[in-house]
Amino acid sequence: MLPLIWAGWTVSAEASLPECDCAAPAGCYYVDGSYTPSSEGWGVSRFSSVEDAVLAMVDGGTIHVASGIFTIPPMEVEQDIEVVGAGASFTVFQPLEPVTSNGWWRVQGGGLTLRDCMLSVASNQCEAAAVAIKSVGMFGMHQCALSLPAGCRAISTEQSVEADHNHWGGPLPEFGLLIDTNQVFFEPWFEDSALTKLAFSDGIADLRSSFAVSGGETLGVNTLILDEGITLDVQGGSLRMAELAMAASASIVVTGGEVVFQTSEGETTVAGSFTLYDSMGSMFIENDTEFSGDTLALVSHIVVSDGVTLRVSGSLILDGCAVDCATEGGSFDFVVADGADFKMSRTQMSGCGNLAVSNAVMEIQSCVFLDTPVDITAQAIGVRFFHNVMMDGAVLVDSGAGTVTEVDEWGNVADISTVKNMFSLDMSDENLPAGRTLDGEGLFIQPGDNFDLLLNLSGLNVPVSGCEALLGYNGSFFTNGILELVAPWEFNIAESWSFEAGDPLFGEIDSGVGLGMSAPREGTVADGAVAHVTMQAQAKEGDTVFYFRPQINELWDTRLASDTNGISGTYLVPFTMNSEAVTVDGTPPSVHGFDGFQDQYGVSMDVFDPLIQTLQGSVLITLEASDALSGLVDPNLVIQQRTDPEIQLSPTLLATSNWVVGTLWIWALPVTPTVPSGIYDVFAVVADRSGNTVTNAATLDIRTAEIEVNIDLQVTTGNSFEEPVSLTFLDVNFQELLVDERSLVFTDGQAAALLQDIPLETAFLRAKGATSLSRVQPVSFDANMQGLVDFSGEAALLCGDLNGDNAINISDYGIVSYYWLSSEPFADVNHDGAVNITDYGIIQFNWLQQGE
C-alpha cells in the first residue's frame, strides 16, 4: 500500500468578477441591466445586453455579465468570445425566440466559451429537434447550469468540446439525449444546480490530469485513481471515497478541506489541511482505525474520539504531531501490533488510555506524554523508548525483553526542564520589525520580513564538540537563509539548501538544510545558540513550521558529537524540538462594525452620525473585528479634539468577547461637564499579531454645556397645567441658531427645564409659551459650562397672546369675548378652568404689549 502523507496548512482565496472600471482594457466588455446611455463607456465597453456587446467587438474578447435575467436572441458567434457571468445562480440567459434546430447560440467561426451562467429554456420556447448550442467552431462551457425541456439538446458540435463542471438539469443526466457526439468531455459534472456535488460516470474517477475540488464542492466517488504525477487539490472542499489507488508520484493536497474514507464499518474523516508540510492540519478519527499500510504524519493534530482504538499493523511514523482525545476526560487506546513498525518523535500525546506495544519494531523518543500509560508487553523485544517526558500521571510499564530506555546516560524524565542534550529550533525577536509578535503561540510576521531562526543547545551532560542539524521547511514561504555561527562554534561541513536528486520529500517540505558545526576539540557544555539562520518571508500567506527532518540516509542526521575528534566522533541522540508555528500574514484585519450610541431622553442615539450631538452622559463605543490568520491584539482607541489634538478623552474598556464573526470590544466614554465642547475625531486602530493594521474613523460633536431654565408665567392660580414652550437659541447678533420645542408642566405658573443640545455660538435664549409673549435673556456659563437663565420676576412671560402672533391686541380680546363664561382651554388665559373677568383683566393689563 502506498504511503498516505498528511501535514496540513490553511489558505483562503476568493474569486470575484473584475472591477467594473469605466476605462476598460482592450477586449474586455461589461454587461449590466442597470447601464444606460448616460453610463461612462456606454456603447464602447458598457452595454445593457449581451448581443450589443458581441456586435461591438472587433477582435473578440471577454464579456463580463452581471447578475440578472437576460433575454437573448439567436447569437451568431464569428470571433473568439468568452462570456463570464456572476455565477450559475445569478446570471441567467433565456431565449428571446423559440429555439430551433439551427441553435440558439451558433458558433460559426472562432470560438465561444461560457462560464458561470445558466442557460434556461422553457418548454414553450423549444421547437422540434431544438439545440441550445450549435457549434462549427470551438466551444467550451464550465461552471454553468442548464435548464432545458425534454427534446431540447444541449450541444451539437463537429469539434472536440470541453464541457466539464456543469449542471445538466439533474443528478444523473442522460448525456446520450443531451449531446449528439462523443467529442464532448463532460466529466465531472455537478449533480445539483448549486454546483456543489461533483460526480463521475459509474462512480469512478480515473484522473489523468491534475484536478481541483474547490471550496463548497464535494467530490464523491466509489473509486479514485490517480495516475503518475497527478495532484488532486482539495481547496476547501470535500473528497469522499471508498477505494483509493495512487501512483507513487501522485498526491492529494488538501487545503482547509476534508477527506472522508468510507468503509463498510463507517467513515474516517481527515479534516483541515494535510499532505502539505505547511502546518497544523487535523485528522479527526471517529471510529476504530487500523493503519495497515505505510503512513507518515508530519506536524499534524490528530484528534481521536472517546473509546476509539487505533491499531498499527503496518508502518506508521508520527513526527511533530499532537495526538489527543476529542472529549475532555475521555480516552482512546493505541495498539502497536505484532510485526508493526512504529516510530514517533517530537510528538505530544494525551488522553490515551493505554499505548500497548507487542512484538513490533518501535522507537519513541523526544516525545511528551500527558496522563498516558505506555505498556511494553512481554511479547516486545528490543523496543526503544527513551528521552521522553512522562508528565501528569504518564507512566512506563516495561515487561518486554531488551527494552532500551536509556541512551547517552539518560533516559525518560518527569519534567521537561530536566531533559538532557536538548537541541531546539527557536525564534528570535531581536531584529523583528515593529508590530510583529513572538509569544507562546509562535511567530507572527508579514511577507518580506526578515527573522532569525536559532539552533539552541541546552542541558548538555557531556562536552559536545560537533553537531549536525537536518532541517526542512516549505520554500513557498521563505527564501534561502543566511547562516551565521555563534562562537565558539565553527562551520566545517558544506551546507545544502535544497534536496539532492532522489531524496524523498515529505509533503511539501521542498527546501532543507543539512548543517555541520564544530566547536573546539575540548568541546563545550554551555547553553546557548550554535547558529542562527536569517530567513525572509515571501508573499505566500499561511501557517508553517521549521522542522527537524527524519533521517533520509546514513550520512546525514540530527545528532551531536561528544569527543574531541569533532563531528566524526561518537554521536549522541539529542532531545529535539521543532519550532513554534510561524504565521506569515500580510492581510489587514476585517472590521465588521464601529458604532457609538448614547441614551438621550430615553432614546438611543447614533452619536457617530454628524447630525447628532453628544450630550453629557455616557457614550457606548463598540468595535467588532476579525483576523483569519494571525489573530487580533487589543485595538487602540484615540479620541481627540479636532482643533486641539492635545485635548484627548479616555474611554474605559468595559468588555471583550467573542462575537458573531470576530471579537467585540465595548468602551464607555464618560462625557462630564468638564469635557470641552467641540468636534472630536475618533480613531480605532485595529492590529493583528503580524502588525497589519486598519484604521476606522468617526466623529463626535460633543456639547457638554447645560442651561437650567426657570420660567414664570403671569398667572397666580395654584392649578397645574401643561403648556407648549418654544426655546430659541440666539447668537450675539440675535440670529436664530436652534429652536427647542417642548411641553412643560407649570405649577402655580412656574416651570423648569434642563437644556443640553446647545449650539456653541449661543449668547441669548428666547422663551415663549403658547399663550404668552416671548422674552430674551442673556446666557452665561461657569467654568464647567453650566448656565442658568431665569424668566421670572420682571422677566416673567406676559400672558394673553391667545392667537400666537406674539402681541396682545384686539384679536386676543375677541377670543376671550367669543368664549366668555365658558371653560374653553384655548381662551383660559390663567388656566383656572373658566373664561371670565380674570382673563379679561390679564389682557387689559398687558394691552398692546409685544414679545421680544
C-alpha positions in Angstrom: 0.0 0.0 0.0 1.4 3.4 -0.9 2.0 5.9 1.8 -0.7 8.3 3.0 1.0 11.5 3.9 -0.5 14.5 5.7 0.7 17.7 7.3 -1.7 20.5 7.0 -2.0 24.1 6.0 -4.7 26.7 5.8 -5.1 29.1 2.8 -8.2 31.1 1.8 -8.8 32.6 -1.6 -11.8 34.5 -3.0 -12.8 34.7 -6.6 -14.8 37.7 -7.9 -15.8 39.4 -11.1 -13.3 42.0 -12.3 -13.7 45.6 -11.2 -16.2 47.3 -13.4 -13.8 50.1 -14.4 -15.0 52.7 -16.9 -11.6 52.7 -18.6 -11.9 49.0 -19.6 -8.9 47.2 -21.0 -8.9 46.3 -24.7 -11.0 43.3 -25.4 -12.9 43.5 -22.1 -16.6 44.3 -22.1 -19.2 44.6 -19.3 -22.9 44.0 -19.4 -25.3 45.1 -16.7 -29.0 45.8 -17.0 -28.5 49.0 -15.0 -26.3 50.6 -17.6 -27.9 53.4 -19.6 -26.6 55.8 -22.3 -25.5 58.1 -19.5 -23.1 55.5 -18.1 -19.5 56.1 -18.8 -18.2 53.8 -21.5 -21.7 53.3 -22.9 -21.6 51.6 -26.3 -17.8 51.1 -26.1 -17.2 48.9 -23.1 -20.5 49.2 -21.2 -23.8 47.6 -22.5 -27.1 46.6 -21.2 -27.4 43.5 -23.4 -25.1 40.7 -24.4 -25.9 40.9 -28.1 -24.9 44.6 -28.2 -21.6 43.7 -26.6 -21.0 41.0 -29.2 -21.8 43.4 -32.0 -19.4 45.9 -30.7 -16.5 43.5 -30.6 -13.8 43.8 -33.2 -11.3 41.1 -32.3 -13.2 39.1 -29.8 -12.6 39.4 -26.1 -14.3 38.7 -22.7 -17.8 39.8 -21.8 -18.4 40.1 -18.0 -22.1 39.8 -17.3 -23.6 41.0 -14.0 -26.4 39.2 -12.1 -29.8 39.3 -13.7 -32.0 37.6 -16.3 -31.0 38.5 -19.8 -33.3 37.7 -22.8 -31.1 36.9 -25.8 -32.0 36.5 -29.4 -30.2 33.8 -31.6 -26.5 34.6 -31.2 -24.1 34.4 -34.2 -20.5 34.0 -33.0 -17.8 34.6 -35.5 -14.9 35.6 -33.2 -13.2 34.2 -30.1 -15.5 35.2 -27.3 -15.7 34.3 -23.6 -18.9 35.1 -21.7 -18.4 35.1 -17.9 -21.4 35.5 -15.6 -21.6 36.2 -11.9 -22.4 32.6 -11.1 -24.9 30.0 -12.4 -27.4 31.0 -9.8 -27.1 34.7 -10.6 -26.7 35.3 -14.3 -29.5 33.7 -16.3 -29.8 33.7 -20.1 -33.1 32.9 -21.7 -34.1 32.9 -25.4 -36.0 35.8 -27.0 -37.4 33.5 -29.7 -38.2 29.8 -29.7 -35.1 27.6 -30.0 -34.8 25.7 -33.3 -32.6 23.0 -34.8 -30.4 25.8 -36.0 -29.4 26.5 -32.5 -29.8 29.4 -30.0 -26.0 30.1 -29.6 -24.5 29.5 -33.1 -20.7 29.2 -33.2 -20.0 29.8 -36.9 -16.3 30.6 -36.6 -13.8 31.5 -34.0 -14.8 30.0 -30.6 -17.2 30.5 -27.7 -16.6 29.8 -24.0 -19.4 30.1 -21.5 -18.6 30.4 -17.7 -20.6 30.9 -14.5 -24.0 31.3 -16.0 -27.3 29.5 -16.6 -29.0 28.7 -19.9 -32.7 28.4 -19.2 -35.2 27.4 -22.0 -38.9 27.0 -21.2 -41.0 24.2 -22.7 -42.9 26.7 -24.8 -39.7 28.1 -26.2 -38.5 24.9 -27.8 -39.3 23.6 -31.3 -38.8 20.1 -32.6 -35.1 19.0 -32.7 -34.1 22.2 -30.9 -30.5 22.6 -29.8 -29.2 25.2 -27.4 -25.6 25.4 -28.7 -24.7 24.5 -32.2 -21.0 24.7 -32.8 -19.0 24.5 -36.0 -16.1 26.4 -34.3 -14.5 25.7 -30.9 -16.8 25.7 -27.9 -16.3 25.3 -24.1 -18.6 25.5 -21.1 -17.6 25.5 -17.4 -19.4 26.2 -14.1 -22.7 26.6 -15.9 -26.2 25.2 -15.3 -28.7 24.2 -17.9 -32.4 24.1 -17.6 -33.7 22.5 -20.8 -37.1 20.9 -21.6 -37.4 17.4 -22.9 -36.5 17.1 -26.5 -34.1 20.1 -26.5 -30.4 19.0 -26.9 -27.7 20.9 -25.1 -24.9 20.7 -27.6 -24.5 19.8 -31.2 -20.9 20.1 -32.5 -18.4 18.9 -35.0 -15.5 19.8 -32.8 -13.9 18.5 -29.6 -15.7 20.3 -26.7 -14.6 20.7 -23.1 -17.8 21.0 -21.1 -16.8 19.8 -17.6 -18.0 21.1 -14.2 -21.6 21.9 -15.4 -25.0 21.0 -14.1 -27.1 19.4 -16.9 -30.5 19.6 -15.3 -30.4 16.6 -13.0 -28.2 14.4 -10.8 -27.9 11.7 -13.4 -28.2 13.3 -16.9 -28.9 11.3 -20.0 -26.0 12.5 -21.9 -27.0 10.5 -24.9 -30.0 12.7 -25.3 -28.3 15.9 -24.4 -25.2 15.6 -26.6 -25.0 14.3 -30.2 -21.3 13.4 -30.2 -18.8 11.6 -28.1 -16.4 14.5 -28.6 -18.0 16.4 -25.7 -16.0 15.8 -22.5 -18.5 16.4 -19.7 -16.8 14.7 -16.7 -17.1 15.6 -13.9 -20.5 17.2 -13.8 -22.4 18.7 -10.9 -25.4 16.8 -9.6 -27.1 19.9 -8.2 -27.9 23.3 -9.6 -25.9 25.0 -6.8 -22.8 23.4 -8.3 -21.6 21.7 -5.1 -21.7 17.9 -5.8 -19.3 16.6 -8.3 -19.8 13.2 -10.0 -18.2 10.8 -12.4 -19.7 8.1 -14.5 -20.2 4.8 -12.6 -18.6 6.5 -9.5 -15.1 6.0 -10.9 -12.8 9.0 -11.1 -9.7 8.0 -13.1 -7.7 11.2 -13.1 -5.1 11.5 -15.8 -4.5 15.2 -15.3 -4.3 17.4 -12.2 -7.7 18.2 -10.7 -9.2 20.6 -8.0 -12.1 20.4 -5.6 -12.9 24.0 -4.7 -14.4 25.4 -1.5 -18.0 24.4 -1.1 -17.7 21.5 -3.6 -17.9 17.8 -2.8 -16.4 15.0 -5.0 -17.9 11.7 -4.0 -16.8 8.5 -5.8 -16.5 4.9 -5.1 -13.1 4.6 -6.7 -10.4 7.3 -7.0 -7.5 6.6 -9.3 -4.5 9.0 -9.5 -2.0 8.5 -12.3 1.7 9.2 -12.2 2.5 12.8 -11.3 -1.2 13.7 -10.8 -2.1 16.2 -8.0 -5.7 16.3 -6.6 -6.1 19.7 -4.9 -9.0 19.8 -2.3 -9.1 23.6 -1.8 -11.6 24.0 1.0 -13.9 21.3 -0.4 -14.7 17.7 0.5 -13.4 14.4 -1.0 -15.4 11.2 -0.3 -14.3 7.8 -1.5 -14.4 4.1 -0.7 -11.3 3.0 -2.6 -8.1 4.8 -3.5 -5.4 3.8 -5.9 -2.4 6.2 -6.2 0.7 6.0 -8.3 3.9 6.6 -6.4 4.3 10.2 -7.6 0.7 11.2 -7.2 -0.6 13.3 -4.3 -3.7 14.6 -2.7 -3.2 18.1 -1.4 -5.9 19.3 1.0 -6.2 23.0 2.0 -8.8 23.7 4.6 -11.0 20.8 3.4 -11.7 17.2 4.3 -11.2 13.7 3.0 -13.7 11.1 4.1 -12.7 7.4 3.8 -15.9 5.3 3.5 -15.9 1.7 4.6 -18.4 -0.9 5.4 -17.8 -0.2 9.1 -18.2 3.5 8.9 -16.3 6.6 7.9 -13.0 8.1 8.9 -12.7 11.9 8.2 -9.4 13.7 7.8 -10.3 17.3 8.1 -8.3 20.5 7.8 -5.2 20.7 5.7 -2.8 17.9 5.0 -0.3 16.3 2.6 1.4 19.6 2.7 4.1 20.5 5.2 3.0 24.0 5.8 1.5 23.3 9.2 -1.0 22.1 11.7 -3.7 20.3 9.8 -6.0 18.0 11.7 -7.2 14.4 11.4 -10.3 13.6 13.2 -10.8 9.8 13.8 -14.3 8.9 14.8 -14.2 5.1 14.6 -11.7 2.3 15.3 -9.0 2.7 12.7 -6.2 0.4 11.6 -3.0 1.7 9.9 -2.2 -1.3 7.8 -0.2 0.3 5.1 2.7 2.8 5.2 1.6 6.0 6.8 3.6 9.2 7.6 2.1 12.0 9.6 4.1 15.2 9.9 3.3 18.2 12.0 -0.4 17.3 12.3 -3.1 17.4 15.0 -4.7 14.0 15.3 -7.9 14.1 17.3 -9.4 10.7 18.4 -13.0 10.1 19.6 -13.6 8.8 23.1 -13.5 4.9 23.2 -11.8 4.5 19.8 -8.9 2.1 19.3 -6.1 2.9 16.9 -4.2 -0.1 15.7 -0.9 -0.1 13.9 -0.3 -3.3 11.9 1.8 -1.7 9.1 4.2 1.1 9.2 3.4 4.4 10.9 5.6 7.4 11.6 4.4 10.3 13.7 6.7 13.3 13.7 6.0 16.7 15.1 2.4 15.8 15.9 -0.2 16.3 18.7 -2.4 13.3 19.4 -5.2 13.8 21.9 -8.8 12.8 22.7 -11.8 14.8 21.3 -13.6 14.5 24.7 -12.3 16.2 27.8 -11.8 13.4 30.3 -12.2 10.7 27.6 -9.6 8.3 26.3 -8.6 6.2 23.4 -6.4 3.2 23.0 -3.3 2.9 20.8 -2.1 -0.6 19.9 1.1 -1.4 18.1 0.5 -5.0 16.9 2.9 -7.8 16.2 5.1 -7.2 13.2 4.3 -3.5 13.0 6.9 -0.7 12.6 6.1 2.4 14.6 8.3 5.4 15.1 7.3 8.6 17.0 9.3 11.7 17.7 8.7 15.3 18.6 5.1 14.4 19.4 2.8 15.2 22.3 0.3 12.5 23.2 -2.5 13.0 25.8 -5.8 11.3 26.6 -4.5 7.9 25.6 -5.9 5.3 28.0 -3.1 2.9 27.0 -0.3 2.7 24.4 0.3 -1.0 24.2 3.3 -2.4 22.3 3.6 -6.1 21.3 6.4 -7.8 19.2 7.0 -4.8 17.0 9.7 -2.6 15.7 9.3 0.6 17.7 11.3 3.7 18.6 9.8 6.6 20.5 12.0 9.5 21.5 11.8 13.2 22.1 8.1 13.0 22.9 5.9 14.3 25.7 3.2 12.1 27.3 0.4 13.5 29.4 -1.7 11.1 31.5 -0.8 8.3 29.1 0.4 4.9 30.3 2.8 3.1 28.0 2.6 -0.6 28.2 5.5 -2.5 26.6 4.2 -6.1 26.8 6.1 -9.3 27.4 6.0 -10.1 23.7 8.0 -7.0 22.8 11.7 -7.4 22.1 14.2 -4.7 21.7 11.8 -1.8 21.8 13.4 1.7 22.0 11.6 4.1 24.3 13.9 6.8 25.6 14.4 10.6 26.0 10.7 11.1 26.6 8.9 13.4 29.2 6.3 11.5 31.2 4.0 14.1 32.9 0.6 14.3 34.7 0.4 10.6 35.6 2.0 9.2 32.5 3.9 6.0 33.3 6.0 3.4 31.6 5.3 -0.3 32.3 8.1 -2.3 30.7 7.5 -6.1 30.6 9.5 -6.5 27.3 12.9 -8.0 26.7 15.9 -5.8 25.9 13.9 -2.6 26.0 16.1 0.4 25.5 15.1 3.2 28.0 18.4 5.0 28.3 20.7 6.4 25.7 23.7 8.7 26.3 23.5 8.2 30.0 20.0 9.5 30.5 16.5 8.1 29.9 12.9 9.2 30.4 12.2 12.1 32.8 9.2 13.5 34.6 9.7 17.2 33.8 10.8 18.9 30.5 13.2 21.1 32.5 15.3 18.1 33.3 15.9 16.7 29.8 19.5 16.4 28.6 21.2 17.4 25.4 18.2 19.4 24.1 18.6 20.7 20.5 15.8 23.1 19.7 14.7 25.4 16.9 13.7 28.7 18.4 12.7 32.1 17.1 14.4 35.4 18.0 12.6 38.7 18.2 15.8 40.7 18.1 15.6 42.0 14.6 11.8 41.8 14.1 10.1 44.9 12.6 7.7 46.8 14.9 4.3 45.3 15.4 5.4 41.7 14.9 4.7 39.2 17.6 6.7 36.4 19.2 4.8 34.7 22.0 3.9 31.3 23.3 1.8 30.6 20.2 4.6 31.3 17.7 6.0 33.9 15.5 3.7 36.3 13.5 5.3 38.2 10.7 4.5 39.8 7.3 5.7 38.9 3.8 9.1 40.4 3.2 10.1 40.4 6.9 13.5 39.0 8.0 13.7 37.0 11.1 16.2 34.8 12.9 15.9 31.0 13.4 18.1 29.9 16.3 19.6 26.4 16.7 20.0 26.2 20.5 21.7 23.6 22.7 21.0 23.3 26.4 21.3 20.8 29.3 24.4 19.1 27.8 25.6 16.2 30.1 28.9 15.8 28.3 31.2 18.2 26.4 30.0 18.5 22.8 32.4 19.3 20.0 30.2 18.9 17.0 26.6 18.8 15.9 24.6 18.1 12.8 21.1 19.5 12.0 18.9 18.1 9.3 16.2 20.7 8.8 13.2 21.1 6.5 10.8 23.8 5.6 8.5 25.0 2.9 10.3 27.1 0.3 7.0 28.6 -0.8 7.1 30.6 2.4 10.7 31.6 2.8 13.8 32.4 0.7 17.1 30.5 1.4 18.5 31.7 4.7 21.9 33.2 5.6 23.7 31.1 8.2 25.9 32.6 10.9 27.7 30.5 13.5 27.8 31.6 17.2 31.3 31.4 18.9 32.8 29.0 19.8 31.1 27.1 17.1 32.6 26.9 13.6 31.3 25.7 10.3 33.2 22.9 8.6 30.8 20.9 6.6 29.1 22.1 3.4 25.5 23.2 3.9 22.8 22.3 1.4 19.8 24.5 0.8 17.9 22.0 -1.4 17.3 18.3 -1.6 19.6 16.1 -3.6 18.1 14.3 -6.6 16.4 11.1 -5.4 16.0 12.3 -1.8 12.4 11.7 -0.5 10.2 14.8 0.0 7.7 14.7 2.8 4.5 16.6 1.9 5.8 19.9 0.5 9.0 20.2 2.5 10.6 21.3 -0.7 13.6 23.0 0.9 16.0 21.9 3.5 19.4 22.4 5.0 22.0 20.0 6.3 24.3 21.8 8.7 27.5 20.6 10.3 29.1 22.7 13.0 32.1 22.0 15.2 33.4 23.5 18.5 37.0 23.4 19.7 38.3 19.9 20.4 37.8 20.1 24.1 34.0 20.6 23.5 31.5 22.8 25.4 28.7 22.2 27.9 27.5 25.8 27.7 23.8 26.5 27.0 23.2 28.8 24.0 22.9 29.2 20.3 25.1 27.2 18.0 24.0 29.2 14.9 21.2 31.4 13.7 19.8 31.5 10.2 18.3 34.7 8.8 15.2 33.9 6.8 13.0 36.1 4.7 9.2 35.6 4.3 7.9 35.5 0.8 4.5 36.6 -0.5 2.7 33.4 0.4 0.5 33.6 3.4 -0.4 30.9 5.9 1.0 28.9 8.8 4.1 26.7 8.8 6.9 25.5 11.0 10.6 24.7 10.8 11.2 21.0 11.3 13.8 18.5 12.1 13.5 16.2 9.2 13.5 12.4 9.6 16.9 10.8 8.6 17.0 10.2 4.9 20.3 8.4 4.6 23.2 7.1 6.8 25.3 10.2 6.1 23.0 12.9 7.5 21.1 13.1 10.7 20.3 15.4 13.6 22.9 14.5 16.2 25.7 15.6 18.5 29.4 14.6 18.6 30.8 14.2 22.1 34.6 13.6 21.7 37.4 15.8 20.7 37.7 14.4 17.2 34.9 16.7 16.1 31.9 15.7 14.0 33.3 12.3 13.0 33.4 11.0 16.6 30.9 9.3 18.9 27.4 10.5 18.3 24.7 11.5 20.8 21.0 11.4 20.3 19.7 14.9 21.3 16.2 15.7 22.6 14.9 17.7 19.7 12.1 20.2 19.4 10.7 21.7 16.3 10.0 25.4 16.1 6.8 27.1 17.2 4.3 28.0 14.4 5.3 30.7 12.0 2.4 32.7 10.6 3.0 34.8 7.5 0.2 37.3 7.2 0.1 40.4 5.0 -3.7 40.9 5.1 -5.1 43.6 7.4 -7.9 42.7 9.9 -11.5 43.0 8.9 -13.8 45.4 10.8 -17.4 44.4 10.9 -18.8 47.3 13.0 -17.7 50.5 14.6 -20.5 52.3 16.4 -21.2 54.9 19.1 -24.5 55.3 20.9 -25.8 57.5 23.7 -29.1 57.4 25.6 -30.7 60.8 25.2 -34.1 61.4 26.7 -34.8 57.7 26.8 -33.8 57.2 23.1 -30.6 55.5 21.9 -28.9 57.9 19.5 -26.2 57.2 17.0 -23.7 59.9 18.0 -21.3 58.9 15.3 -23.9 60.5 13.0 -22.5 64.0 12.2 -26.1 65.4 12.6 -26.4 64.1 16.2 -24.8 65.9 19.1 -23.2 64.2 22.0 -24.5 65.4 25.3 -23.5 65.0 28.9 -23.7 61.3 30.0 -22.1 58.1 28.8 -21.3 57.0 25.3 -21.0 53.3 24.5 -18.5 52.7 21.7 -18.4 49.2 20.1 -16.0 47.7 17.7 -16.2 44.3 16.0 -13.3 42.9 14.1 -11.7 39.6 13.0 -8.5 38.3 11.5 -8.2 35.0 9.8 -4.6 34.2 10.3 -2.7 36.0 13.0 -5.5 36.9 15.4 -6.0 40.3 16.9 -4.4 42.4 19.6 -6.5 44.9 21.6 -7.2 47.9 19.4 -6.1 51.4 20.2 -9.0 53.8 20.6 -8.0 57.5 20.4 -10.5 60.4 20.9 -9.0 63.9 20.3 -10.4 67.3 19.7 -10.0 68.3 16.1 -9.0 71.9 16.8 -6.6 71.0 19.7 -5.4 67.4 19.4 -3.7 67.8 22.8 -7.2 67.5 24.3 -7.9 63.8 24.4 -10.6 61.8 26.1 -10.1 58.5 27.9 -12.7 55.8 27.3 -12.8 52.8 29.6 -12.8 49.3 28.2 -15.8 47.5 29.7 -15.7 44.1 28.0 -14.1 42.0 25.3 -15.9 38.9 24.0 -16.2 36.6 21.0 -19.0 37.8 18.8 -20.8 36.8 15.7 -17.9 37.0 13.2 -15.0 38.0 15.4 -14.1 39.8 18.6 -16.3 42.6 20.2 -14.9 45.4 22.3 -17.1 47.7 24.3 -15.9 51.0 25.8 -17.6 53.6 27.9 -16.8 57.2 27.3 -17.9 59.5 30.2 -19.0 62.9 28.9 -18.8 65.1 32.0 -19.3 68.9 32.4 -15.5 69.3 32.4 -15.2 67.9 28.8 -14.7 70.8 26.4 -17.3 71.1 23.8 -16.3 70.7 20.2 -15.8 68.3 17.3 -13.7 65.2 18.3 -12.1 62.7 15.9 -12.4 59.1 17.0 -9.8 56.7 15.6 -9.9 52.9 16.3 -6.6 51.3 15.1 -7.1 47.5 14.8 -4.0 45.4 14.5 -3.2 41.8 14.2 -0.3 40.0 15.7 1.6 40.3 12.5 1.4 44.1 12.6 -1.2 44.6 9.9 -3.5 47.5 10.8 -6.7 49.1 9.7 -8.0 52.4 11.0 -11.6 53.3 11.4 -12.6 56.9 11.9 -15.7 58.6 13.3 -16.6 62.0 14.8 -18.3 63.1 18.0 -19.9 66.6 18.1 -19.7 67.0 21.9 -22.0 69.6 23.6 -21.3 69.5 27.3 -22.9 72.9 28.1 -26.1 72.8 30.0 -28.6 75.5 30.8 -31.1 75.4 33.6 -34.1 77.4 32.7 -36.7 78.8 35.1 -39.9 80.1 33.6 -42.7 82.0 35.3 -46.0 82.8 33.6 -48.0 85.9 34.6 -50.7 83.8 36.4 -51.5 83.3 40.1 -53.7 80.3 40.0 -52.5 77.3 42.1 -53.5 74.8 39.4 -51.0 72.6 37.5 -51.3 72.7 33.7 -49.2 71.7 30.7 -48.3 74.2 28.0 -46.1 74.1 24.9 -43.0 76.3 25.2 -40.6 77.4 22.4 -37.0 78.0 23.5 -34.8 79.6 20.8 -31.0 79.8 21.0 -29.6 83.1 19.6 -26.1 84.2 18.7 -24.6 87.6 19.7 -26.4 89.2 16.7 -29.7 87.7 17.8 -29.6 85.4 14.8 -31.6 82.2 15.4 -29.4 79.1 15.9 -31.7 76.4 17.1 -35.3 76.0 18.3 -36.2 73.6 21.1 -39.9 72.9 21.2 -41.1 71.1 24.3 -44.1 70.9 26.6 -43.7 71.9 30.3 -45.8 71.3 33.3 -46.5 74.6 35.2 -47.5 74.6 38.9 -48.8 78.0 40.2 -47.4 79.4 36.9 -43.8 78.1 37.3 -41.8 75.5 35.4 -38.2 74.5 34.9 -36.2 72.8 32.1 -32.7 71.5 31.5 -31.3 72.3 28.1 -28.4 70.1 26.8 -28.4 70.3 23.0 -26.8 73.8 22.9 -25.2 75.4 19.9 -21.6 76.5 20.6 -22.4 80.1 19.5 -25.3 80.6 21.9 -25.3 84.1 23.6 -29.1 84.6 24.3 -32.1 82.5 24.9 -35.7 83.4 23.9 -38.6 81.8 25.7 -42.2 81.9 24.5 -45.2 80.0 25.8 -48.3 79.1 23.7 -50.3 81.9 25.4 -47.5 84.2 26.4 -45.2 86.8 24.8 -41.6 86.0 24.2 -38.7 87.2 26.4 -35.0 87.2 25.6 -32.4 86.7 28.3 -28.5 86.6 28.1 -26.8 83.2 28.5 -23.6 82.8 30.5 -21.7 79.7 31.7 -19.5 78.9 34.6 -16.1 77.1 34.3 -17.9 73.8 33.8 -20.2 75.2 31.1 -23.2 75.2 33.3 -25.6 78.1 32.8 -28.8 79.5 34.5 -31.4 81.5 32.6 -34.2 83.0 34.7 -37.5 84.1 33.2 -39.1 85.3 36.4 -39.9 88.5 38.2 -39.6 91.3 35.8 -38.5 88.8 33.1 -41.7 86.6 33.6 -43.6 85.8 30.4 -46.6 88.1 29.9 -49.8 86.2 29.2 -52.6 86.8 26.9 -51.3 86.0 23.4 -54.1 83.6 22.6 -53.6 83.6 18.8 -49.8 83.2 19.0 -48.8 86.3 17.0 -46.5 87.5 19.8 -48.7 90.5 20.5 -51.7 91.2 22.8 -54.4 93.1 21.0 -57.9 93.1 19.7 -57.6 89.6 18.3 -56.9 88.1 21.7 -59.7 90.2 23.2 -62.1 88.8 20.6 -61.2 85.2 21.5 -62.0 85.9 25.2 -65.2 87.6 24.2 -66.2 84.7 21.9 -65.7 82.1 24.7 -66.9 84.3 27.5 -68.1 82.5 30.6 -67.2 79.1 29.1 -64.5 76.6 30.1 -62.7 76.6 26.7 -59.0 76.0 27.5 -57.9 77.9 24.4 -59.3 81.2 25.9 -58.5 80.4 29.5 -55.5 82.8 30.0 -54.8 82.0 33.6 -55.6 78.2 33.3 -58.2 78.3 36.2 -60.8 76.4 34.2 -63.1 79.3 33.3 -63.1 82.2 30.8 -64.2 85.2 32.9 -63.3 88.6 34.1 -59.8 87.4 35.3 -58.7 86.5 31.9 -60.1 89.8 30.5 -58.2 91.7 33.2 -54.8 90.0 32.2 -55.4 91.0 28.6 -56.3 94.5 29.7 -53.2 94.8 31.9 -50.9 93.7 29.0 -52.8 95.5 26.3 -50.7 96.2 23.2 -47.6 94.6 24.6 -45.3 92.7 22.1 -42.8 90.0 22.5 -39.1 90.4 22.3 
